[in-house]
Amino acid sequence: MKSTLFNMVAVLFTITLIASAAVGGVYVLTEQEIKNQEENAKSEALKNVLPAFDSSEATVVALDGMDITVNEAKADGKVVGYAVESMTKNGFAGEIRMMVGFDVEGNVLNVNVLKQGETPGLGTKMCDEGNPLLASALAVSPADAAKFQVKKDGGELDALTAATISSRAYYDAISRAYRAFCEVSGAAEAPEVVDPMAEAVKALLPEAATVEVVELMVDEQPVKVHVAKSDAVVGYVVESQTDKGYAGVIRLAVAFDAEANVLNVKVAELHETLEQAFEMCAEENPLLSSVKSVSPADVEAYRLKSEGGELDALSGATVSTKAYYDAVARAYRALEIANEGFAAQKGGINE
């Protein structure tokens, strides 16, 4: 009996050992094959986006928490262009990698998408030869940050039909590539990186007002209250955020009048994967109309209509809608807390 049990254990151990070794061997072989394929793809991409060259030197630049590789290409010892392996994490399906070719002056020569997982037939069209995104990137310089945005965001770049998120991500990777090119080549000055929240706050603050900033934590989320004063308080702009978005954090700038009524809301950061969610960025949209008419102070009314409240929702984007309202409510609570603090210190925030 003991002998039989020992034999069974020995056989099972041997089988497991052999199977593990086989799986490990296949993994090693497959991993190497994948690496070879990736290197071959990058090598072909270099040739695809650059003029003829006989040597190249790679420099890695850290931008926005990502490593961007800039390949300086030379022919007969003279620099003929730069190929930048860039990336973005803002694609509809996450990460997109591409090789972007520039001439020595920083003009885009070509773009070769190396990796993407976008929706077939929609976002994947960015890989097609002669696609509208490439045509726009060739026509509009990434040096002009204001113009180098999709038309829906106020820029001059075309977007793929029903794939605005993928289009934004494509251009985001090219913009990052251009900044890396500027840093390595020194041929041009990199465009100033605009802080969307700072721009939103600036647009919402009343003119000719002095501003005092109060920083708070509300529901474990960082919030800033900008108190605009003339002789007395004339309004507030609150930097608020929520982590309840469909695809993560949503950041808003919320403008209030002196009586804490919502005047306007600007979206500073949005990573939602549903096209419908981007309607909240429009100058006039159902969510903004709702928060202008229903105060977060009215707990019963400040809920979606489908839940017995008075707030409208974006069709097909309920999670994103709730996140928007959550961030506005947090801004309102921050205003209440700031008022209490001023009341204790100065006899009232309106003093």
VEXDREN-2710 file (C-alpha; in Angstrom, 1 decimal):
% VEXDREN-2710
k/r/px/py/pz
1/MET/0.0/0.0/0.0
2/LYS/2.8/2.4/1.0
3/SER/4.7/1.5/-2.1
4/THR/1.6/2.1/-4.3
5/LEU/0.9/5.5/-2.7
6/PHE/4.5/6.5/-3.1
7/ASN/4.5/5.5/-6.8
8/MET/1.3/7.5/-7.4
9/VAL/2.8/10.6/-5.8
10/ALA/6.0/10.2/-7.7
11/VAL/4.2/9.8/-11.0
12/LEU/2.0/12.9/-10.4
13/PHE/5.0/14.9/-9.4
14/THR/6.9/13.8/-12.5
15/ILE/3.9/14.7/-14.8
16/THR/3.5/18.1/-13.1
17/LEU/7.2/18.8/-13.4
18/ILE/7.3/17.9/-17.1
19/ALA/4.1/19.9/-17.8
20/SER/5.5/23.0/-16.0
21/ALA/8.7/22.7/-17.9
22/ALA/6.9/22.4/-21.2
23/VAL/4.7/25.5/-20.4
24/GLY/7.7/27.5/-19.3
25/GLY/9.6/26.5/-22.5
26/VAL/6.7/27.5/-24.7
27/TYR/6.3/30.8/-22.8
28/VAL/10.0/31.6/-23.3
29/LEU/9.9/30.8/-27.0
30/THR/6.6/32.8/-27.4
31/GLU/7.9/35.8/-25.4
32/GLN/11.0/36.0/-27.6
33/GLU/8.9/35.6/-30.8
34/ILE/6.6/38.5/-29.6
35/LYS/9.7/40.7/-28.8
36/ASN/11.1/39.9/-32.2
37/GLN/7.9/40.9/-33.9
38/GLU/7.6/44.1/-32.0
39/GLU/11.2/45.0/-32.9
40/ASN/10.6/44.3/-36.5
41/ALA/7.4/46.4/-36.4
42/LYS/9.3/49.3/-34.9
43/SER/12.1/48.9/-37.5
44/GLU/9.6/49.0/-40.3
45/ALA/7.8/52.0/-38.7
46/LEU/11.1/53.9/-38.6
47/LYS/11.5/53.4/-42.3
48/ASN/7.9/54.3/-42.9
49/VAL/7.9/57.7/-41.2
50/LEU/11.4/59.0/-42.1
51/PRO/13.4/59.9/-45.2
52/ALA/16.2/57.5/-46.1
53/PHE/18.8/57.3/-43.3
54/ASP/21.8/55.1/-42.6
55/SER/22.1/55.5/-38.8
56/SER/19.9/56.5/-35.8
57/GLU/20.4/57.2/-32.1
58/ALA/17.7/56.8/-29.5
59/THR/17.0/59.1/-26.5
60/VAL/14.3/58.4/-23.9
61/VAL/12.3/61.3/-22.6
62/ALA/9.9/61.1/-19.7
63/LEU/6.7/63.1/-20.4
64/ASP/3.4/62.9/-18.4
65/GLY/4.7/59.8/-16.5
66/MET/5.4/58.0/-19.8
67/ASP/8.7/57.0/-21.5
68/ILE/8.9/58.4/-25.0
69/THR/11.7/57.3/-27.3
70/VAL/13.1/59.8/-29.8
71/ASN/15.1/58.4/-32.7
72/GLU/17.4/60.9/-34.3
73/ALA/18.0/59.7/-37.9
74/LYS/21.1/60.6/-40.0
75/ALA/22.3/60.2/-43.5
76/ASP/26.0/60.7/-44.3
77/GLY/26.3/62.2/-40.8
78/LYS/23.6/64.8/-41.3
79/VAL/20.3/64.8/-39.4
80/VAL/17.4/64.1/-41.7
81/GLY/14.6/63.6/-39.3
82/TYR/13.3/62.3/-36.0
83/ALA/11.0/59.3/-35.4
84/VAL/9.3/59.4/-32.0
85/GLU/7.8/56.3/-30.4
86/SER/4.9/58.0/-28.6
87/MET/1.9/56.8/-26.7
88/THR/-1.4/57.8/-25.0
89/LYS/-3.5/56.1/-22.3
90/ASN/-6.7/57.9/-23.4
91/GLY/-7.8/55.5/-26.2
92/PHE/-11.4/54.1/-26.1
93/ALA/-9.7/50.8/-25.1
94/GLY/-6.8/52.2/-23.3
95/GLU/-3.2/52.4/-24.5
96/ILE/-2.3/53.4/-28.1
97/ARG/1.3/53.4/-29.3
98/MET/2.6/55.0/-32.5
99/MET/5.7/56.1/-34.4
100/VAL/5.5/59.7/-35.5
101/GLY/8.0/61.1/-38.0
102/PHE/9.2/64.7/-38.1
103/ASP/11.5/66.6/-40.4
104/VAL/14.2/68.7/-38.8
105/GLU/11.9/71.6/-38.4
106/GLY/9.2/69.7/-36.6
107/ASN/6.7/69.2/-39.4
108/VAL/4.9/65.8/-39.2
109/LEU/5.9/63.5/-42.0
110/ASN/4.0/60.4/-41.3
111/VAL/2.4/58.4/-38.5
112/ASN/2.5/54.6/-38.0
113/VAL/0.2/53.1/-35.4
114/LEU/2.1/50.3/-33.6
115/LYS/-0.5/49.2/-31.0
116/GLN/-4.2/49.9/-30.5
117/GLY/-7.3/48.0/-29.3
118/GLU/-10.0/50.4/-30.6
119/THR/-13.4/49.4/-31.9
120/PRO/-13.1/47.6/-35.2
121/GLY/-14.4/49.6/-38.1
122/LEU/-14.5/52.8/-36.0
123/GLY/-11.4/53.7/-34.0
124/THR/-9.3/51.2/-35.9
125/LYS/-9.5/53.4/-39.0
126/MET/-6.6/55.4/-37.5
127/CYS/-4.4/52.6/-38.9
128/ASP/-5.7/53.0/-42.5
129/GLU/-3.4/54.6/-45.1
130/GLY/-4.5/58.1/-45.9
131/ASN/-7.1/58.3/-43.0
132/PRO/-8.6/61.7/-42.0
133/LEU/-6.6/61.8/-38.7
134/LEU/-3.3/61.6/-40.5
135/ALA/-4.4/64.1/-43.1
136/SER/-5.3/66.6/-40.3
137/ALA/-2.0/65.9/-38.5
138/LEU/-0.1/66.7/-41.7
139/ALA/-2.0/69.9/-42.3
140/VAL/-2.2/71.4/-38.7
141/SER/1.1/71.8/-36.7
142/PRO/1.1/70.3/-33.2
143/ALA/3.1/73.5/-32.3
144/ASP/-0.2/75.3/-32.2
145/ALA/-1.9/73.7/-29.2
146/ALA/-5.2/75.6/-29.6
147/LYS/-5.6/74.4/-33.2
148/PHE/-4.3/70.9/-32.6
149/GLN/-7.6/69.7/-31.2
150/VAL/-10.6/68.1/-32.7
151/LYS/-13.1/70.6/-34.1
152/LYS/-15.6/69.5/-31.4
153/ASP/-13.2/70.9/-28.8
154/GLY/-12.6/74.2/-30.7
155/GLY/-9.6/73.1/-32.8
156/GLU/-9.1/72.4/-36.5
157/LEU/-8.6/68.7/-36.6
158/ASP/-11.0/66.2/-38.1
159/ALA/-12.3/63.2/-36.1
160/LEU/-13.3/59.7/-37.2
161/THR/-17.1/59.3/-37.4
162/ALA/-18.4/57.8/-34.1
163/ALA/-14.9/57.6/-32.7
164/THR/-14.2/61.0/-31.2
165/ILE/-12.4/59.4/-28.2
166/SER/-10.1/57.4/-30.4
167/SER/-9.4/60.6/-32.5
168/ARG/-8.6/62.7/-29.4
169/ALA/-6.2/59.9/-28.2
170/TYR/-4.5/59.8/-31.6
171/TYR/-3.8/63.5/-31.6
172/ASP/-2.8/63.4/-27.9
173/ALA/0.0/60.9/-28.8
174/ILE/1.2/63.1/-31.6
175/SER/1.2/66.2/-29.4
176/ARG/3.3/64.3/-26.9
177/ALA/5.6/63.1/-29.7
178/TYR/6.1/66.7/-30.7
179/ARG/7.0/67.8/-27.2
180/ALA/9.6/65.0/-27.0
181/PHE/11.0/66.1/-30.5
182/CYS/11.4/69.7/-29.2
183/GLU/13.2/68.5/-26.1
184/VAL/15.7/66.4/-27.9
185/SER/16.2/68.4/-31.1
186/GLY/16.2/71.9/-29.7
187/ALA/14.9/72.9/-33.2
188/ALA/11.7/74.4/-31.8
189/GLU/10.2/75.5/-28.5
190/ALA/7.7/73.0/-27.1
191/PRO/4.2/74.4/-26.8
192/GLU/3.1/75.3/-23.3
193/VAL/1.2/72.5/-21.7
194/VAL/-2.2/74.0/-20.9
195/ASP/-3.7/73.1/-17.5
196/PRO/-7.4/72.6/-18.4
197/MET/-8.5/73.2/-14.8
198/ALA/-6.6/76.5/-14.6
199/GLU/-8.1/77.6/-17.9
200/ALA/-11.6/76.6/-16.8
201/VAL/-11.2/78.5/-13.5
202/LYS/-9.9/81.6/-15.3
203/ALA/-12.8/81.6/-17.7
204/LEU/-15.3/81.4/-14.9
205/LEU/-13.9/83.9/-12.4
206/PRO/-15.5/87.3/-12.4
207/GLU/-13.3/90.1/-13.9
208/ALA/-11.7/92.7/-11.8
209/ALA/-12.0/90.7/-8.6
210/THR/-9.4/89.7/-6.1
211/VAL/-9.3/86.0/-5.4
212/GLU/-8.6/84.1/-2.2
213/VAL/-8.1/80.3/-2.5
214/VAL/-9.2/77.8/0.2
215/GLU/-8.0/74.2/-0.2
216/LEU/-10.1/71.4/1.4
217/MET/-10.6/67.7/1.5
218/VAL/-14.3/66.7/1.0
219/ASP/-15.2/63.0/1.0
220/GLU/-11.5/62.3/0.8
221/GLN/-11.3/64.2/-2.5
222/PRO/-9.2/67.4/-2.9
223/VAL/-11.2/70.6/-3.6
224/LYS/-10.2/74.2/-4.1
225/VAL/-12.5/77.1/-3.5
226/HIS/-11.7/80.4/-5.3
227/VAL/-13.4/83.2/-3.5
228/ALA/-13.8/86.2/-5.8
229/LYS/-14.2/89.6/-4.0
230/SER/-14.7/93.2/-5.0
231/ASP/-15.9/95.2/-2.0
232/ALA/-17.7/92.0/-0.9
233/VAL/-17.8/88.4/-2.3
234/VAL/-19.1/88.5/-5.9
235/GLY/-18.9/84.7/-6.5
236/TYR/-17.0/81.5/-6.2
237/VAL/-15.3/79.0/-8.5
238/VAL/-14.8/75.5/-7.0
239/GLU/-12.4/73.0/-8.4
240/SER/-14.1/69.7/-7.7
241/GLN/-13.7/66.1/-8.8
242/THR/-15.2/62.6/-8.5
243/ASP/-13.8/59.2/-8.9
244/LYS/-17.2/57.7/-9.8
245/GLY/-16.9/58.2/-13.5
246/TYR/-17.5/55.3/-15.9
247/ALA/-13.7/55.4/-16.7
248/GLY/-12.3/57.1/-13.6
249/VAL/-11.8/60.6/-12.4
250/ILE/-13.9/63.5/-13.7
251/ARG/-12.8/67.1/-12.7
252/LEU/-15.1/70.1/-12.9
253/ALA/-14.8/73.8/-12.3
254/VAL/-18.1/75.0/-10.8
255/ALA/-19.1/78.7/-10.7
256/PHE/-21.5/79.9/-8.0
257/ASP/-22.9/83.4/-7.3
258/ALA/-22.6/85.0/-3.9
259/GLU/-25.7/83.1/-2.8
260/ALA/-24.3/79.8/-3.8
261/ASN/-26.5/79.3/-6.9
262/VAL/-24.7/77.4/-9.7
263/LEU/-23.9/79.7/-12.6
264/ASN/-21.9/77.5/-14.8
265/VAL/-19.8/74.3/-15.0
266/LYS/-16.8/73.5/-17.1
267/VAL/-15.4/70.0/-17.5
268/ALA/-11.6/70.1/-17.0
269/GLU/-10.8/66.4/-17.2
270/LEU/-12.9/63.6/-18.6
271/HIS/-11.8/60.0/-19.6
272/GLU/-15.2/58.4/-20.2
273/THR/-15.4/55.8/-23.0
274/LEU/-18.9/56.6/-24.0
275/GLU/-19.4/59.3/-26.7
276/GLN/-22.6/60.3/-25.0
277/ALA/-20.8/61.3/-21.9
278/PHE/-18.9/64.1/-23.7
279/GLU/-22.2/66.0/-24.1
280/MET/-21.5/67.3/-20.6
281/CYS/-18.7/69.3/-22.1
282/ALA/-21.0/71.4/-24.3
283/GLU/-21.7/75.0/-23.4
284/GLU/-25.4/74.1/-23.1
285/ASN/-26.3/70.6/-22.0
286/PRO/-29.0/68.9/-19.9
287/LEU/-26.8/68.4/-16.9
288/LEU/-25.8/72.0/-16.6
289/SER/-29.4/73.1/-17.0
290/SER/-30.4/70.7/-14.2
291/VAL/-27.8/72.0/-11.7
292/LYS/-28.7/75.6/-12.5
293/SER/-32.3/74.9/-11.5
294/VAL/-31.9/72.3/-8.7
295/SER/-29.7/73.1/-5.7
296/PRO/-27.6/70.3/-4.2
297/ALA/-28.9/71.5/-0.9
298/ASP/-32.3/70.0/-1.9
299/VAL/-31.5/66.4/-1.2
300/GLU/-34.8/65.0/-2.4
301/ALA/-34.8/66.9/-5.7
302/TYR/-31.1/66.5/-6.3
303/ARG/-31.5/63.0/-7.7
304/LEU/-32.1/61.6/-11.2
305/LYS/-35.7/61.7/-12.4
306/SER/-35.5/57.9/-12.7
307/GLU/-34.8/57.8/-9.0
308/GLY/-37.6/60.2/-8.0
309/GLY/-35.6/63.4/-8.2
310/GLU/-35.6/66.3/-10.7
311/LEU/-32.2/65.9/-12.4
312/ASP/-32.0/65.0/-16.1
313/ALA/-29.6/62.3/-17.4
314/LEU/-27.6/61.9/-20.5
315/SER/-29.1/59.2/-22.6
316/GLY/-27.0/56.0/-22.4
317/ALA/-24.6/57.5/-19.9
318/THR/-26.2/57.2/-16.5
319/VAL/-23.0/56.4/-14.6
320/SER/-21.2/59.5/-16.1
321/THR/-24.3/61.6/-15.3
322/LYS/-24.3/60.6/-11.7
323/ALA/-20.5/61.3/-11.5
324/TYR/-21.1/64.8/-12.8
325/TYR/-23.8/65.5/-10.2
326/ASP/-21.6/64.0/-7.5
327/ALA/-18.7/66.4/-8.3
328/VAL/-21.1/69.4/-8.4
329/ALA/-22.6/68.4/-5.0
330/ARG/-19.1/68.1/-3.6
331/ALA/-18.3/71.6/-4.8
332/TYR/-21.4/72.9/-3.0
333/ARG/-20.4/71.1/0.2
334/ALA/-16.9/72.6/-0.1
335/LEU/-18.5/76.0/-0.3
336/GLU/-20.5/75.3/2.8
337/ILE/-17.3/74.2/4.7
338/ALA/-15.4/77.3/3.4
339/ASN/-18.2/79.6/4.6
340/GLU/-18.1/78.0/8.1
341/GLY/-14.3/78.5/8.2
342/PHE/-14.6/82.1/7.2
343/ALA/-17.4/82.7/9.6
344/ALA/-15.3/81.3/12.5
345/GLN/-12.2/83.3/11.5
346/LYS/-13.6/86.6/10.1
347/GLY/-17.2/86.8/10.9
348/GLY/-18.4/85.5/7.6
349/ILE/-17.1/84.9/4.1
350/ASN/-18.9/87.9/2.8
351/GLU/-17.1/90.2/5.2
END
